[in-house]
Amino acid sequence: MRVVRRLKEIRQLSRTLARPISLVPTMGALHDGHLALVGRARNTVGRQGSVVATIFVNPTQFGPHEDFGRYPRPIRQDLARLRERDCDIVFAPKAEDMYSADSSVSIQENKLSLVLCGASRPGHFSGVCTVVAKLFNLVSPDFAVFGQKDFQQLAILRRMVRDLNFPVQLISHPIVREADGLALSSRNVYLSAVQRSEAPVVQRVLRAAATKITKGFRGVARLENWMHRSIEASPLAKVDYVSVVDPDTLERKASLRPPILLAAAVFFGSTRLIDNYLLEK
Ligand code: PAF
């Protein structure tokens, strides 16, 4: 496995890599969910193709009061994990190389970015789109693999690829969970023991809501209220949003007829966790 830090080097290297190339963009602090994305990338391109993972804690997707400074950066451990997973190239650039000091161009998605996480994290998805577009330009992948935990991110990136004609096929991979249902996230390490023990409530409530829908429960607002109350029945949970939306448009559903995405963001102390449940047609 080769570790590349320079932009010029990754650009040159990607021209010579065996195709197809599958890209797995990450911010590091890799857990089994990320490693599943790497496995998926390998399955997609086979033995002949190349898997490129990126590790970059992207400053432009963090708000001024968010956790950019304290975001975990266990780079040695991350590289060891990727080495075990049959990754060919790791691209881990420095922020000052990725963004020039007077950088003045960004990508803005103007619809799906305004709701759910976008409503409470202004600028976040512009930062994500911009860095992913840069990674696409640097690596020229045929495929790029993203996790479904960040469902909104995936939906927005699909729009970006469609609307800006990036020659990349996006692949989504299901959420990987702990035994008690908590979705794996690099931010789970921030949770205290008691917060950690309460956090699976989010997934339990989303799943219970999905069961209610399949049993004929009526009323979008009623269901959202029920989910909100049920999550906050856990003393440490504070709901940011819990919404019933269309999985393609992310618009609030008018009725509980699938396809439906149940999406939630919940604070445990200052740690904001997201999760979702997809009810297909
Ligand atoms: O999902 C993430 O970890 C990040 O948003 C991504 C896609 C690597 C862009 O920085």
Residues whose N, C-alpha, C, O or C-beta is under 5 A from the ligand:
A	BS01	PAF	P25 T26 M27 F56 N58 V128 V131
